[in-house]
């Protein structure tokens, strides 16, 4: 019979190195409005998976899609503005 043992030490041996860096956390924070808008859009779409969408559902999806596009646009504009260094 083979004995199964845990490999906790092997799994957690590199835990310090697997943590996100400050730069990665800043990037996530930078993209958070777009991430949340995308989650809202997906939630609105999931609601209609098991039934025919009502007029309210269609408006909810359309509104969530517009918020998603606006968040992506803002993210792209902020990224482009930061890449130029503010020089005109």
PDB file of N, CA, C and O in Angstrom, chain B, residues numbered from 101:
ATOM      1  N   UNK B 101       0.836  -1.162   0.000  1.00  0.00           N
ATOM      2  CA  UNK B 101       0.000   0.000   0.000  1.00  0.00           C
ATOM      3  C   UNK B 101       0.898   1.248   0.000  1.00  0.00           C
ATOM      4  O   UNK B 101       1.878   1.324   0.741  1.00  0.00           O
ATOM      5  N   UNK B 102       0.540   2.216  -0.844  1.00  0.00           N
ATOM      6  CA  UNK B 102       1.293   3.460  -0.906  1.00  0.00           C
ATOM      7  C   UNK B 102       0.696   4.454   0.079  1.00  0.00           C
ATOM      8  O   UNK B 102      -0.520   4.625   0.158  1.00  0.00           O
ATOM      9  N   UNK B 103       1.564   5.092   0.814  1.00  0.00           N
ATOM     10  CA  UNK B 103       1.125   6.081   1.784  1.00  0.00           C
ATOM     11  C   UNK B 103       1.129   7.441   1.100  1.00  0.00           C
ATOM     12  O   UNK B 103       2.112   7.835   0.473  1.00  0.00           O
ATOM     13  N   UNK B 104       0.030   8.140   1.231  1.00  0.00           N
ATOM     14  CA  UNK B 104      -0.076   9.474   0.647  1.00  0.00           C
ATOM     15  C   UNK B 104       0.219  10.477   1.750  1.00  0.00           C
ATOM     16  O   UNK B 104      -0.435  10.481   2.793  1.00  0.00           O
ATOM     17  N   UNK B 105       1.205  11.323   1.510  1.00  0.00           N
ATOM     18  CA  UNK B 105       1.550  12.344   2.490  1.00  0.00           C
ATOM     19  C   UNK B 105       1.348  13.706   1.856  1.00  0.00           C
ATOM     20  O   UNK B 105       1.330  13.841   0.632  1.00  0.00           O
ATOM     21  N   UNK B 106       1.200  14.696   2.687  1.00  0.00           N
ATOM     22  CA  UNK B 106       1.009  16.042   2.164  1.00  0.00           C
ATOM     23  C   UNK B 106       2.345  16.618   1.722  1.00  0.00           C
ATOM     24  O   UNK B 106       3.408  16.237   2.213  1.00  0.00           O
ATOM     25  N   UNK B 107       2.258  17.528   0.801  1.00  0.00           N
ATOM     26  CA  UNK B 107       3.453  18.204   0.311  1.00  0.00           C
ATOM     27  C   UNK B 107       3.346  19.687   0.646  1.00  0.00           C
ATOM     28  O   UNK B 107       3.657  20.546  -0.179  1.00  0.00           O
ATOM     29  N   UNK B 108       2.908  19.972   1.854  1.00  0.00           N
ATOM     30  CA  UNK B 108       2.694  21.350   2.260  1.00  0.00           C
ATOM     31  C   UNK B 108       3.965  22.176   2.152  1.00  0.00           C
ATOM     32  O   UNK B 108       3.928  23.316   1.691  1.00  0.00           O
ATOM     33  N   UNK B 109       5.094  21.606   2.576  1.00  0.00           N
ATOM     34  CA  UNK B 109       6.337  22.356   2.510  1.00  0.00           C
ATOM     35  C   UNK B 109       6.717  22.666   1.068  1.00  0.00           C
ATOM     36  O   UNK B 109       7.197  23.762   0.777  1.00  0.00           O
ATOM     37  N   UNK B 110       6.511  21.729   0.178  1.00  0.00           N
ATOM     38  CA  UNK B 110       6.846  21.962  -1.226  1.00  0.00           C
ATOM     39  C   UNK B 110       5.922  22.992  -1.861  1.00  0.00           C
ATOM     40  O   UNK B 110       6.342  23.763  -2.724  1.00  0.00           O
ATOM     41  N   UNK B 111       4.675  23.003  -1.439  1.00  0.00           N
ATOM     42  CA  UNK B 111       3.708  23.938  -2.012  1.00  0.00           C
ATOM     43  C   UNK B 111       3.962  25.351  -1.513  1.00  0.00           C
ATOM     44  O   UNK B 111       3.899  26.303  -2.291  1.00  0.00           O
ATOM     45  N   UNK B 112       4.244  25.498  -0.237  1.00  0.00           N
ATOM     46  CA  UNK B 112       4.398  26.831   0.342  1.00  0.00           C
ATOM     47  C   UNK B 112       5.842  27.305   0.396  1.00  0.00           C
ATOM     48  O   UNK B 112       6.118  28.379   0.931  1.00  0.00           O
ATOM     49  N   UNK B 113       6.758  26.530  -0.143  1.00  0.00           N
ATOM     50  CA  UNK B 113       8.168  26.910  -0.067  1.00  0.00           C
ATOM     51  C   UNK B 113       8.444  28.192  -0.825  1.00  0.00           C
ATOM     52  O   UNK B 113       9.329  28.955  -0.436  1.00  0.00           O
ATOM     53  N   UNK B 114       7.720  28.446  -1.883  1.00  0.00           N
ATOM     54  CA  UNK B 114       7.961  29.618  -2.710  1.00  0.00           C
ATOM     55  C   UNK B 114       6.855  30.661  -2.565  1.00  0.00           C
ATOM     56  O   UNK B 114       6.662  31.487  -3.457  1.00  0.00           O
ATOM     57  N   UNK B 115       6.144  30.628  -1.468  1.00  0.00           N
ATOM     58  CA  UNK B 115       5.007  31.529  -1.289  1.00  0.00           C
ATOM     59  C   UNK B 115       5.436  32.992  -1.309  1.00  0.00           C
ATOM     60  O   UNK B 115       4.713  33.833  -1.843  1.00  0.00           O
ATOM     61  N   UNK B 116       6.597  33.312  -0.738  1.00  0.00           N
ATOM     62  CA  UNK B 116       7.052  34.703  -0.740  1.00  0.00           C
ATOM     63  C   UNK B 116       7.302  35.208  -2.153  1.00  0.00           C
ATOM     64  O   UNK B 116       7.081  36.383  -2.446  1.00  0.00           O
ATOM     65  N   UNK B 117       7.756  34.330  -3.017  1.00  0.00           N
ATOM     66  CA  UNK B 117       8.065  34.736  -4.380  1.00  0.00           C
ATOM     67  C   UNK B 117       6.824  34.774  -5.261  1.00  0.00           C
ATOM     68  O   UNK B 117       6.853  35.362  -6.342  1.00  0.00           O
ATOM     69  N   UNK B 118       5.738  34.158  -4.815  1.00  0.00           N
ATOM     70  CA  UNK B 118       4.536  34.067  -5.631  1.00  0.00           C
ATOM     71  C   UNK B 118       3.569  35.217  -5.362  1.00  0.00           C
ATOM     72  O   UNK B 118       2.556  35.341  -6.050  1.00  0.00           O
ATOM     73  N   UNK B 119       3.862  36.049  -4.385  1.00  0.00           N
ATOM     74  CA  UNK B 119       3.003  37.185  -4.081  1.00  0.00           C
ATOM     75  C   UNK B 119       3.124  38.230  -5.186  1.00  0.00           C
ATOM     76  O   UNK B 119       4.200  38.402  -5.757  1.00  0.00           O
ATOM     77  N   UNK B 120       2.036  38.926  -5.490  1.00  0.00           N
ATOM     78  CA  UNK B 120       2.125  39.969  -6.520  1.00  0.00           C
ATOM     79  C   UNK B 120       3.017  41.114  -6.047  1.00  0.00           C
ATOM     80  O   UNK B 120       3.036  41.466  -4.868  1.00  0.00           O
ATOM     81  N   UNK B 121       3.734  41.669  -6.977  1.00  0.00           N
ATOM     82  CA  UNK B 121       4.604  42.793  -6.655  1.00  0.00           C
ATOM     83  C   UNK B 121       3.769  44.067  -6.545  1.00  0.00           C
ATOM     84  O   UNK B 121       2.588  44.081  -6.893  1.00  0.00           O
ATOM     85  N   UNK B 122       4.386  45.112  -6.065  1.00  0.00           N
ATOM     86  CA  UNK B 122       3.694  46.396  -5.960  1.00  0.00           C
ATOM     87  C   UNK B 122       3.272  46.903  -7.330  1.00  0.00           C
ATOM     88  O   UNK B 122       2.198  47.486  -7.478  1.00  0.00           O
ATOM     89  N   UNK B 123       4.114  46.683  -8.326  1.00  0.00           N
ATOM     90  CA  UNK B 123       3.780  47.119  -9.684  1.00  0.00           C
ATOM     91  C   UNK B 123       2.567  46.360 -10.225  1.00  0.00           C
ATOM     92  O   UNK B 123       1.716  46.944 -10.895  1.00  0.00           O
ATOM     93  N   UNK B 124       2.489  45.066  -9.936  1.00  0.00           N
ATOM     94  CA  UNK B 124       1.343  44.283 -10.380  1.00  0.00           C
ATOM     95  C   UNK B 124       0.068  44.715  -9.672  1.00  0.00           C
ATOM     96  O   UNK B 124      -0.993  44.792 -10.292  1.00  0.00           O
ATOM     97  N   UNK B 125       0.162  44.993  -8.394  1.00  0.00           N
ATOM     98  CA  UNK B 125      -1.012  45.475  -7.651  1.00  0.00           C
ATOM     99  C   UNK B 125      -1.454  46.841  -8.153  1.00  0.00           C
ATOM    100  O   UNK B 125      -2.652  47.111  -8.242  1.00  0.00           O
ATOM    101  N   UNK B 126      -0.496  47.708  -8.483  1.00  0.00           N
ATOM    102  CA  UNK B 126      -0.832  49.017  -9.044  1.00  0.00           C
ATOM    103  C   UNK B 126      -1.522  48.872 -10.397  1.00  0.00           C
ATOM    104  O   UNK B 126      -2.454  49.616 -10.702  1.00  0.00           O
ATOM    105  N   UNK B 127      -1.065  47.913 -11.214  1.00  0.00           N
ATOM    106  CA  UNK B 127      -1.683  47.684 -12.523  1.00  0.00           C
ATOM    107  C   UNK B 127      -3.122  47.188 -12.365  1.00  0.00           C
ATOM    108  O   UNK B 127      -4.009  47.584 -13.121  1.00  0.00           O
ATOM    109  N   UNK B 128      -3.342  46.326 -11.387  1.00  0.00           N
ATOM    110  CA  UNK B 128      -4.701  45.840 -11.125  1.00  0.00           C
ATOM    111  C   UNK B 128      -5.586  46.986 -10.667  1.00  0.00           C
ATOM    112  O   UNK B 128      -6.724  47.118 -11.116  1.00  0.00           O
ATOM    113  N   UNK B 129      -5.065  47.811  -9.778  1.00  0.00           N
ATOM    114  CA  UNK B 129      -5.829  48.965  -9.294  1.00  0.00           C
ATOM    115  C   UNK B 129      -6.137  49.919 -10.440  1.00  0.00           C
ATOM    116  O   UNK B 129      -7.230  50.482 -10.500  1.00  0.00           O
ATOM    117  N   UNK B 130      -5.186  50.105 -11.347  1.00  0.00           N
ATOM    118  CA  UNK B 130      -5.342  50.979 -12.510  1.00  0.00           C
ATOM    119  C   UNK B 130      -6.473  50.488 -13.407  1.00  0.00           C
ATOM    120  O   UNK B 130      -7.232  51.288 -13.954  1.00  0.00           O
ATOM    121  N   UNK B 131      -6.582  49.152 -13.559  1.00  0.00           N
ATOM    122  CA  UNK B 131      -7.575  48.556 -14.457  1.00  0.00           C
ATOM    123  C   UNK B 131      -8.883  48.208 -13.753  1.00  0.00           C
ATOM    124  O   UNK B 131      -9.805  47.713 -14.401  1.00  0.00           O
ATOM    125  N   UNK B 132      -8.991  48.447 -12.462  1.00  0.00           N
ATOM    126  CA  UNK B 132     -10.163  48.018 -11.699  1.00  0.00           C
ATOM    127  C   UNK B 132     -11.489  48.561 -12.237  1.00  0.00           C
ATOM    128  O   UNK B 132     -12.452  47.795 -12.275  1.00  0.00           O
ATOM    129  N   UNK B 133     -11.612  49.831 -12.658  1.00  0.00           N
ATOM    130  CA  UNK B 133     -12.906  50.270 -13.210  1.00  0.00           C
ATOM    131  C   UNK B 133     -13.331  49.456 -14.441  1.00  0.00           C
ATOM    132  O   UNK B 133     -14.510  49.138 -14.596  1.00  0.00           O
ATOM    133  N   UNK B 134     -12.384  49.126 -15.301  1.00  0.00           N
ATOM    134  CA  UNK B 134     -12.713  48.319 -16.484  1.00  0.00           C
ATOM    135  C   UNK B 134     -13.066  46.894 -16.082  1.00  0.00           C
ATOM    136  O   UNK B 134     -13.964  46.291 -16.671  1.00  0.00           O
ATOM    137  N   UNK B 135     -12.380  46.353 -15.097  1.00  0.00           N
ATOM    138  CA  UNK B 135     -12.675  44.993 -14.628  1.00  0.00           C
ATOM    139  C   UNK B 135     -14.080  44.931 -14.045  1.00  0.00           C
ATOM    140  O   UNK B 135     -14.842  44.015 -14.353  1.00  0.00           O
ATOM    141  N   UNK B 136     -14.424  45.901 -13.205  1.00  0.00           N
ATOM    142  CA  UNK B 136     -15.755  45.905 -12.590  1.00  0.00           C
ATOM    143  C   UNK B 136     -16.858  46.123 -13.624  1.00  0.00           C
ATOM    144  O   UNK B 136     -17.933  45.533 -13.516  1.00  0.00           O
ATOM    145  N   UNK B 137     -16.602  46.964 -14.623  1.00  0.00           N
ATOM    146  CA  UNK B 137     -17.593  47.169 -15.683  1.00  0.00           C
ATOM    147  C   UNK B 137     -17.784  45.883 -16.482  1.00  0.00           C
ATOM    148  O   UNK B 137     -18.903  45.558 -16.879  1.00  0.00           O
ATOM    149  N   UNK B 138     -16.700  45.153 -16.717  1.00  0.00           N
ATOM    150  CA  UNK B 138     -16.795  43.887 -17.436  1.00  0.00           C
ATOM    151  C   UNK B 138     -17.581  42.866 -16.620  1.00  0.00           C
ATOM    152  O   UNK B 138     -18.375  42.110 -17.180  1.00  0.00           O
ATOM    153  N   UNK B 139     -17.373  42.834 -15.321  1.00  0.00           N
ATOM    154  CA  UNK B 139     -18.125  41.921 -14.446  1.00  0.00           C
ATOM    155  C   UNK B 139     -19.607  42.266 -14.473  1.00  0.00           C
ATOM    156  O   UNK B 139     -20.446  41.366 -14.523  1.00  0.00           O
ATOM    157  N   UNK B 140     -19.946  43.546 -14.443  1.00  0.00           N
ATOM    158  CA  UNK B 140     -21.354  43.957 -14.522  1.00  0.00           C
ATOM    159  C   UNK B 140     -21.989  43.525 -15.838  1.00  0.00           C
ATOM    160  O   UNK B 140     -23.135  43.077 -15.861  1.00  0.00           O
ATOM    161  N   UNK B 141     -21.243  43.657 -16.931  1.00  0.00           N
ATOM    162  CA  UNK B 141     -21.756  43.228 -18.235  1.00  0.00           C
ATOM    163  C   UNK B 141     -21.988  41.726 -18.254  1.00  0.00           C
ATOM    164  O   UNK B 141     -23.025  41.264 -18.731  1.00  0.00           O
ATOM    165  N   UNK B 142     -21.045  40.968 -17.747  1.00  0.00           N
ATOM    166  CA  UNK B 142     -21.200  39.512 -17.716  1.00  0.00           C
ATOM    167  C   UNK B 142     -22.375  39.116 -16.831  1.00  0.00           C
ATOM    168  O   UNK B 142     -23.134  38.213 -17.184  1.00  0.00           O
ATOM    169  N   UNK B 143     -22.536  39.776 -15.688  1.00  0.00           N
ATOM    170  CA  UNK B 143     -23.682  39.492 -14.822  1.00  0.00           C
ATOM    171  C   UNK B 143     -25.003  39.750 -15.541  1.00  0.00           C
ATOM    172  O   UNK B 143     -25.940  38.959 -15.431  1.00  0.00           O
ATOM    173  N   UNK B 144     -25.074  40.852 -16.273  1.00  0.00           N
ATOM    174  CA  UNK B 144     -26.303  41.172 -17.008  1.00  0.00           C
ATOM    175  C   UNK B 144     -26.571  40.131 -18.089  1.00  0.00           C
ATOM    176  O   UNK B 144     -27.727  39.803 -18.355  1.00  0.00           O
ATOM    177  N   UNK B 145     -25.522  39.611 -18.715  1.00  0.00           N
ATOM    178  CA  UNK B 145     -25.703  38.599 -19.744  1.00  0.00           C
ATOM    179  C   UNK B 145     -26.069  37.250 -19.148  1.00  0.00           C
ATOM    180  O   UNK B 145     -26.860  36.512 -19.735  1.00  0.00           O
ATOM    181  N   UNK B 146     -25.512  36.918 -18.000  1.00  0.00           N
ATOM    182  CA  UNK B 146     -25.812  35.636 -17.352  1.00  0.00           C
ATOM    183  C   UNK B 146     -27.280  35.555 -16.957  1.00  0.00           C
ATOM    184  O   UNK B 146     -27.884  34.485 -17.026  1.00  0.00           O
ATOM    185  N   UNK B 147     -27.850  36.669 -16.549  1.00  0.00           N
ATOM    186  CA  UNK B 147     -29.258  36.681 -16.142  1.00  0.00           C
ATOM    187  C   UNK B 147     -30.158  36.164 -17.256  1.00  0.00           C
ATOM    188  O   UNK B 147     -31.175  35.526 -16.986  1.00  0.00           O
ATOM    189  N   UNK B 148     -29.796  36.433 -18.493  1.00  0.00           N
ATOM    190  CA  UNK B 148     -30.667  36.075 -19.617  1.00  0.00           C
ATOM    191  C   UNK B 148     -30.341  34.716 -20.229  1.00  0.00           C
ATOM    192  O   UNK B 148     -30.916  34.369 -21.260  1.00  0.00           O
ATOM    193  N   UNK B 149     -29.453  33.945 -19.643  1.00  0.00           N
ATOM    194  CA  UNK B 149     -29.080  32.664 -20.236  1.00  0.00           C
ATOM    195  C   UNK B 149     -30.207  31.642 -20.230  1.00  0.00           C
ATOM    196  O   UNK B 149     -30.345  30.875 -21.182  1.00  0.00           O
ATOM    197  N   UNK B 150     -31.001  31.620 -19.190  1.00  0.00           N
ATOM    198  CA  UNK B 150     -32.014  30.572 -19.069  1.00  0.00           C
ATOM    199  C   UNK B 150     -33.426  31.017 -19.436  1.00  0.00           C
ATOM    200  O   UNK B 150     -34.384  30.269 -19.243  1.00  0.00           O
ATOM    201  N   UNK B 151     -33.557  32.226 -19.960  1.00  0.00           N
ATOM    202  CA  UNK B 151     -34.895  32.699 -20.346  1.00  0.00           C
ATOM    203  C   UNK B 151     -34.754  33.746 -21.433  1.00  0.00           C
ATOM    204  O   UNK B 151     -33.666  34.261 -21.689  1.00  0.00           O
ATOM    205  N   UNK B 152     -35.852  34.044 -22.052  1.00  0.00           N
ATOM    206  CA  UNK B 152     -35.850  35.089 -23.079  1.00  0.00           C
ATOM    207  C   UNK B 152     -35.690  36.441 -22.395  1.00  0.00           C
ATOM    208  O   UNK B 152     -36.364  36.713 -21.401  1.00  0.00           O
ATOM    209  N   UNK B 153     -34.812  37.289 -22.912  1.00  0.00           N
ATOM    210  CA  UNK B 153     -34.597  38.591 -22.262  1.00  0.00           C
ATOM    211  C   UNK B 153     -35.818  39.491 -22.381  1.00  0.00           C
ATOM    212  O   UNK B 153     -36.433  39.589 -23.443  1.00  0.00           O
ATOM    213  N   UNK B 154     -36.154  40.133 -21.297  1.00  0.00           N
ATOM    214  CA  UNK B 154     -37.242  41.104 -21.300  1.00  0.00           C
ATOM    215  C   UNK B 154     -36.675  42.456 -21.737  1.00  0.00           C
ATOM    216  O   UNK B 154     -35.468  42.600 -21.935  1.00  0.00           O
ATOM    217  N   UNK B 155     -37.543  43.424 -21.880  1.00  0.00           N
ATOM    218  CA  UNK B 155     -37.092  44.775 -22.243  1.00  0.00           C
ATOM    219  C   UNK B 155     -36.153  45.335 -21.181  1.00  0.00           C
ATOM    220  O   UNK B 155     -35.176  46.013 -21.499  1.00  0.00           O
ATOM    221  N   UNK B 156     -36.455  45.046 -19.923  1.00  0.00           N
ATOM    222  CA  UNK B 156     -35.590  45.494 -18.830  1.00  0.00           C
ATOM    223  C   UNK B 156     -34.209  44.844 -18.924  1.00  0.00           C
ATOM    224  O   UNK B 156     -33.196  45.503 -18.692  1.00  0.00           O
ATOM    225  N   UNK B 157     -34.167  43.562 -19.260  1.00  0.00           N
ATOM    226  CA  UNK B 157     -32.889  42.866 -19.417  1.00  0.00           C
ATOM    227  C   UNK B 157     -32.071  43.469 -20.560  1.00  0.00           C
ATOM    228  O   UNK B 157     -30.859  43.652 -20.442  1.00  0.00           O
ATOM    229  N   UNK B 158     -32.740  43.770 -21.649  1.00  0.00           N
ATOM    230  CA  UNK B 158     -32.049  44.353 -22.798  1.00  0.00           C
ATOM    231  C   UNK B 158     -31.466  45.711 -22.430  1.00  0.00           C
ATOM    232  O   UNK B 158     -30.330  46.027 -22.785  1.00  0.00           O
ATOM    233  N   UNK B 159     -32.246  46.504 -21.722  1.00  0.00           N
ATOM    234  CA  UNK B 159     -31.722  47.811 -21.286  1.00  0.00           C
ATOM    235  C   UNK B 159     -30.571  47.657 -20.316  1.00  0.00           C
ATOM    236  O   UNK B 159     -29.603  48.415 -20.375  1.00  0.00           O
ATOM    237  N   UNK B 160     -30.664  46.684 -19.423  1.00  0.00           N
ATOM    238  CA  UNK B 160     -29.593  46.442 -18.458  1.00  0.00           C
ATOM    239  C   UNK B 160     -28.301  46.042 -19.172  1.00  0.00           C
ATOM    240  O   UNK B 160     -27.223  46.522 -18.822  1.00  0.00           O
ATOM    241  N   UNK B 161     -28.409  45.168 -20.168  1.00  0.00           N
ATOM    242  CA  UNK B 161     -27.230  44.741 -20.932  1.00  0.00           C
ATOM    243  C   UNK B 161     -26.660  45.918 -21.711  1.00  0.00           C
ATOM    244  O   UNK B 161     -25.447  46.127 -21.729  1.00  0.00           O
ATOM    245  N   UNK B 162     -27.530  46.682 -22.353  1.00  0.00           N
ATOM    246  CA  UNK B 162     -27.066  47.834 -23.132  1.00  0.00           C
ATOM    247  C   UNK B 162     -26.356  48.851 -22.249  1.00  0.00           C
ATOM    248  O   UNK B 162     -25.314  49.388 -22.625  1.00  0.00           O
ATOM    249  N   UNK B 163     -26.921  49.115 -21.072  1.00  0.00           N
ATOM    250  CA  UNK B 163     -26.325  50.067 -20.131  1.00  0.00           C
ATOM    251  C   UNK B 163     -24.974  49.556 -19.625  1.00  0.00           C
ATOM    252  O   UNK B 163     -24.011  50.317 -19.533  1.00  0.00           O
ATOM    253  N   UNK B 164     -24.909  48.256 -19.297  1.00  0.00           N
ATOM    254  CA  UNK B 164     -23.661  47.663 -18.823  1.00  0.00           C
ATOM    255  C   UNK B 164     -22.603  47.672 -19.930  1.00  0.00           C
ATOM    256  O   UNK B 164     -21.421  47.886 -19.664  1.00  0.00           O
ATOM    257  N   UNK B 165     -23.035  47.439 -21.166  1.00  0.00           N
ATOM    258  CA  UNK B 165     -22.094  47.459 -22.284  1.00  0.00           C
ATOM    259  C   UNK B 165     -21.537  48.869 -22.503  1.00  0.00           C
ATOM    260  O   UNK B 165     -20.348  49.033 -22.779  1.00  0.00           O
ATOM    261  N   UNK B 166     -22.392  49.877 -22.381  1.00  0.00           N
ATOM    262  CA  UNK B 166     -21.913  51.260 -22.522  1.00  0.00           C
ATOM    263  C   UNK B 166     -20.933  51.619 -21.405  1.00  0.00           C
ATOM    264  O   UNK B 166     -19.929  52.287 -21.651  1.00  0.00           O
ATOM    265  N   UNK B 167     -21.224  51.174 -20.170  1.00  0.00           N
ATOM    266  CA  UNK B 167     -20.289  51.425 -19.069  1.00  0.00           C
ATOM    267  C   UNK B 167     -18.965  50.718 -19.305  1.00  0.00           C
ATOM    268  O   UNK B 167     -17.902  51.262 -19.007  1.00  0.00           O
ATOM    269  N   UNK B 168     -19.028  49.504 -19.841  1.00  0.00           N
ATOM    270  CA  UNK B 168     -17.813  48.754 -20.147  1.00  0.00           C
ATOM    271  C   UNK B 168     -16.986  49.472 -21.207  1.00  0.00           C
ATOM    272  O   UNK B 168     -15.773  49.619 -21.060  1.00  0.00           O
ATOM    273  N   UNK B 169     -17.647  49.921 -22.280  1.00  0.00           N
ATOM    274  CA  UNK B 169     -16.931  50.632 -23.333  1.00  0.00           C
ATOM    275  C   UNK B 169     -16.329  51.937 -22.817  1.00  0.00           C
ATOM    276  O   UNK B 169     -15.207  52.291 -23.179  1.00  0.00           O
ATOM    277  N   UNK B 170     -17.064  52.642 -21.982  1.00  0.00           N
ATOM    278  CA  UNK B 170     -16.552  53.893 -21.423  1.00  0.00           C
ATOM    279  C   UNK B 170     -15.342  53.631 -20.524  1.00  0.00           C
ATOM    280  O   UNK B 170     -14.368  54.382 -20.563  1.00  0.00           O
ATOM    281  N   UNK B 171     -15.398  52.579 -19.723  1.00  0.00           N
ATOM    282  CA  UNK B 171     -14.268  52.249 -18.854  1.00  0.00           C
ATOM    283  C   UNK B 171     -13.049  51.841 -19.673  1.00  0.00           C
ATOM    284  O   UNK B 171     -11.927  52.227 -19.344  1.00  0.00           O
ATOM    285  N   UNK B 172     -13.257  51.069 -20.730  1.00  0.00           N
ATOM    286  CA  UNK B 172     -12.145  50.685 -21.605  1.00  0.00           C
ATOM    287  C   UNK B 172     -11.562  51.910 -22.315  1.00  0.00           C
ATOM    288  O   UNK B 172     -10.345  52.031 -22.455  1.00  0.00           O
ATOM    289  N   UNK B 173     -12.434  52.814 -22.760  1.00  0.00           N
ATOM    290  CA  UNK B 173     -11.965  54.038 -23.415  1.00  0.00           C
ATOM    291  C   UNK B 173     -11.129  54.876 -22.454  1.00  0.00           C
ATOM    292  O   UNK B 173     -10.058  55.365 -22.809  1.00  0.00           O
ATOM    293  N   UNK B 174     -11.637  55.034 -21.225  1.00  0.00           N
ATOM    294  CA  UNK B 174     -10.902  55.810 -20.230  1.00  0.00           C
ATOM    295  C   UNK B 174      -9.554  55.174 -19.915  1.00  0.00           C
ATOM    296  O   UNK B 174      -8.551  55.869 -19.755  1.00  0.00           O
ATOM    297  N   UNK B 175      -9.540  53.860 -19.829  1.00  0.00           N
ATOM    298  CA  UNK B 175      -8.289  53.154 -19.562  1.00  0.00           C
ATOM    299  C   UNK B 175      -7.305  53.354 -20.710  1.00  0.00           C
ATOM    300  O   UNK B 175      -6.120  53.591 -20.477  1.00  0.00           O
ATOM    301  N   UNK B 176      -7.785  53.260 -21.936  1.00  0.00           N
ATOM    302  CA  UNK B 176      -6.910  53.462 -23.095  1.00  0.00           C
ATOM    303  C   UNK B 176      -6.399  54.897 -23.155  1.00  0.00           C
ATOM    304  O   UNK B 176      -5.236  55.130 -23.484  1.00  0.00           O
ATOM    305  N   UNK B 177      -7.259  55.853 -22.841  1.00  0.00           N
ATOM    306  CA  UNK B 177      -6.829  57.256 -22.858  1.00  0.00           C
ATOM    307  C   UNK B 177      -5.810  57.536 -21.761  1.00  0.00           C
ATOM    308  O   UNK B 177      -4.844  58.267 -21.983  1.00  0.00           O
ATOM    309  N   UNK B 178      -6.016  56.964 -20.587  1.00  0.00           N
ATOM    310  CA  UNK B 178      -5.042  57.170 -19.508  1.00  0.00           C
ATOM    311  C   UNK B 178      -3.720  56.509 -19.852  1.00  0.00           C
ATOM    312  O   UNK B 178      -2.657  57.055 -19.555  1.00  0.00           O
ATOM    313  N   UNK B 179      -3.774  55.329 -20.481  1.00  0.00           N
ATOM    314  CA  UNK B 179      -2.540  54.639 -20.866  1.00  0.00           C
ATOM    315  C   UNK B 179      -1.800  55.418 -21.926  1.00  0.00           C
ATOM    316  O   UNK B 179      -0.578  55.546 -21.864  1.00  0.00           O
ATOM    317  N   UNK B 180      -2.525  55.941 -22.900  1.00  0.00           N
ATOM    318  CA  UNK B 180      -1.895  56.712 -23.964  1.00  0.00           C
ATOM    319  C   UNK B 180      -1.343  58.009 -23.428  1.00  0.00           C
ATOM    320  O   UNK B 180      -0.276  58.446 -23.859  1.00  0.00           O
ATOM    321  N   UNK B 181      -2.037  58.636 -22.505  1.00  0.00           N
ATOM    322  CA  UNK B 181      -1.566  59.886 -21.915  1.00  0.00           C
ATOM    323  C   UNK B 181      -0.308  59.680 -21.096  1.00  0.00           C
ATOM    324  O   UNK B 181       0.572  60.540 -21.077  1.00  0.00           O
ATOM    325  N   UNK B 182      -0.216  58.537 -20.415  1.00  0.00           N
ATOM    326  CA  UNK B 182       0.965  58.260 -19.630  1.00  0.00           C
ATOM    327  C   UNK B 182       2.162  57.883 -20.479  1.00  0.00           C
ATOM    328  O   UNK B 182       3.306  58.087 -20.071  1.00  0.00           O
ATOM    329  N   UNK B 183       1.906  57.329 -21.673  1.00  0.00           N
ATOM    330  CA  UNK B 183       2.997  56.890 -22.534  1.00  0.00           C
ATOM    331  C   UNK B 183       3.697  58.076 -23.187  1.00  0.00           C
ATOM    332  O   UNK B 183       4.887  57.999 -23.491  1.00  0.00           O
ATOM    333  N   UNK B 184       2.980  59.161 -23.402  1.00  0.00           N
ATOM    334  CA  UNK B 184       3.603  60.318 -24.068  1.00  0.00           C
ATOM    335  C   UNK B 184       4.383  61.168 -23.092  1.00  0.00           C
ATOM    336  O   UNK B 184       5.179  62.008 -23.510  1.00  0.00           O
ATOM    337  N   UNK B 185       4.178  60.974 -21.821  1.00  0.00           N
ATOM    338  CA  UNK B 185       4.903  61.741 -20.834  1.00  0.00           C
ATOM    339  C   UNK B 185       4.403  63.166 -20.678  1.00  0.00           C
ATOM    340  O   UNK B 185       5.069  63.985 -20.046  1.00  0.00           O
ATOM    341  N   UNK B 186       3.250  63.475 -21.238  1.00  0.00           N
ATOM    342  CA  UNK B 186       2.663  64.795 -21.111  1.00  0.00           C
ATOM    343  C   UNK B 186       3.179  65.789 -22.110  1.00  0.00           C
ATOM    344  O   UNK B 186       2.765  66.948 -22.089  1.00  0.00           O
ATOM    345  N   UNK B 187       4.069  65.378 -22.986  1.00  0.00           N
ATOM    346  CA  UNK B 187       4.599  66.304 -23.999  1.00  0.00           C
ATOM    347  C   UNK B 187       3.575  66.467 -25.098  1.00  0.00           C
ATOM    348  O   UNK B 187       2.942  65.497 -25.515  1.00  0.00           O
ATOM    349  N   UNK B 188       3.409  67.692 -25.568  1.00  0.00           N
ATOM    350  CA  UNK B 188       2.429  67.958 -26.628  1.00  0.00           C
ATOM    351  C   UNK B 188       3.080  67.966 -27.987  1.00  0.00           C
ATOM    352  O   UNK B 188       2.404  68.174 -28.995  1.00  0.00           O
TER     353      UNK B 188
END
